[in-house]
Amino acid sequence: MRAVKGVRPRRPYDASLRRERALESRERILGVAERRFLRDGYGPTTVAAIAEDAGVSVDTIFKSFGGKPGIVRGIRERALLGEGPVPAEQRSDDLQARESDPRQIIQGWGAFTTELMPRAAPILLLLRDAAGTDPEIQTLLDDMDAERLRRMTQNARRLHRAGHLRGGISATQAADVLWTYSSPELYELLVLRRGMPVAAYGRFVANAMTAALL
């Protein structure tokens, strides 16, 4: 078919560029929202203020996140990715798949704790304080706690199947131990209130888990 003179051919649709721009916009929204929440508090921070800081419309935020609870979930998910190109959860799974020594596995979990908690704990503790007057936030926190328990239960079952747990320790009991030592409240007590260095906190968590489980 011959091209018609004077008619410009359509540019091919670049889906990858659109996805890249959408990801950049999402990251910008999460970044400014986190700064707003930590500076001004969850309640006083409005979607309109976040939109203005991020240079997007309020409608864009609602379409992308569904409101402030969705933004918070996005902030937490971003924090739990950790540092570097490979998400922390995937690195933890890879460690468990290749390592036969449970002490090395738990030492790795301690290292992940030092990587993730400084990123995730501040926003989670802020939400905990806001939940007393906001049932929606309490529901969100309950969901996040349930997700963390699910992950810790998976880790505990792997230890149990491999025969690593001390006699008399069930997978359920092990999950409770892992869930407790991965809590933002423990980070608050030891690092934020007691001033423990983050690296020492990671070693404390790993040693406590080892003593409780192996």
Secondary structure, 3 states (H helix, E strand, C coil): CCCCCCCCCCCCCCHHHHHHHHHHHHHHHHHHHHHHHHHHCCCCCCHHHHHHHHCCCHHHHHHHHCCHHHHHHHHHHHHHHCCCCCCHHHHHHHHHHHCCCHHHHHHHHHHHHHHHHHHHHHHHHHHHHHHHHCHHHHHHHHHHHHHHHHHHHHHHHHHHHCCCCCCCCCHHHHHHHHHHHCCHHHHHHHHHHCCCCHHHHHHHHHHHHHHHHC
